Amino acid sequence: MENIEKKSSKEHWDGSYQISKRDINPNWKPIYYDFRSIASVIESAIRGGNVKSIMEVGCGDSLWLPYLIKRFSLVGGGG
């Protein structure tokens, strides 16, 4: 049980991301066909509703969450 508790702590995940080699581009946009197709569906849903906030479950290194927050001026978060 001790191992599970360590992996669920904020310190564990902060440390994991600090040593991660992935470079996340804050200006990422869906430019390839597959990403544009996904973006089209998500953006239509956002435009079609009175959406002010967004949450992505399992968003760890997400490209989508920052992109959608920035594009639509949303309040957002994830976990």
N, C-alpha and C positions, 0 to 999 in steps of 0.2 A: 504494500500500500504506500510505502514511503516514496517509491519511484513515481507512482501516479501523482502524488501530491506535488512533487518537484516539477513535473511536466505541466501541471496546471497553474503554476505560479507566474505572475507577471515577470518576475526576474528571469525565469527560464526562457521565456519567449523573447524578451528584450535582448538577452544574450545571444539567442539563436539568430536573430536578425542582424545583430551587430557583426557577427562573423560570416554571415551569408555573402556569397559572391555575386548574387543577383543585383544588377543595377536597374532600379526602377526609374523610368523616365516619367517625370511629372507632366510632360506635355504629350504623352501617348495618345494616339487617336486610332480608331479602327480603320486601317487603310486596305487590308487584304479582304478578299471576297467573303471568306467565312466570318470574319469579325464584323464586316459591314452588314452582313445578313442578320447576325445576332443583334447588332446595334439598331437596325431598322425596326425589329420587333419591340425591343425595349423602349426605344424612343417614341414609337407610336403609342405605346401604353402610357408613357409619361405625358405626352401631349394630350391624350384623350381624357385624362382625369385631372383632378385638382390636386396634383402631387406637389407636396412641399418638402417631403423628406424621403429618404431611401435607406434601406438597411440590406447589407449583404451578409448572409450567413456563411461562415467558412471563408472569409475574405482574405486570409493571410497573404500576401504579396499581390493583392488585387490590382489589376489595371482598370477594371470597369468602375469600381466605386469612385476613385478620384476623378475619372473622366466624366461620369454622369453628374457628380456634384458640381464640377466646374462648368460643364456645358449647360446645365439647366438651373444653376444657382440654387441647388438643393441643400438641405441640412442632411447629413448622413453619418453613418457609422456602421460598424460591423464587428463580427466576432467569430 
